[in-house]
Amino acid sequence: MTIETTHCWNSMLMNEAEGLAIIPNAVVERTMVAPFREGLETEFPSSNLFASAGEGIWDNGAACGRRYLVRCISAAHPRTCKPGQTIQIKIVDRALTSVSRPSRNGATMVLSTTAFGMIANPSASFINIEFQQV
């Protein structure tokens, strides 16, 4: 019998703070991401640079705690990406088991609003990104 890991931490759900669904070299859209929960404060970076993992990087829970460098590479509107801005995010949950799931199939990450705003104009509807595990 195989037991599938569905969350990084059993009681944590990605459901209250705003964020963005990320598809590498494709479209990004707004969705919801996790809040801080009592007793889980140490699981979230104090910088609020975190994300949930899509199925492509989830790896049956092995993605929990992994860190990725993420940068915006293009968007539908000029000057949406913040030039030279690369951020490091931490994976804190699984996107498909979150209360607010990505609305696009194949989403690789769901970024926190803080993380998205560091690499692109927060009012953008769509961006293309590049990411690398560190």
FENWOKA-V408344 format. One record per helix or strand of 2 or more residues. SS is the DSSP state (A for helix, B for strand). FROM is the first residue (numbers start at 1). LEN is the number of residues. If there is no record, write none. Layout:
BEGIN
SS | FROM | LEN
SS | FROM | LEN
END
This chain:
BEGIN
B | 17 | 6
B | 29 | 5
A | 41 | 3
B | 50 | 4
A | 55 | 7
B | 67 | 9
B | 86 | 9
A | 95 | 3
B | 109 | 4
A | 113 | 7
B | 127 | 7
END
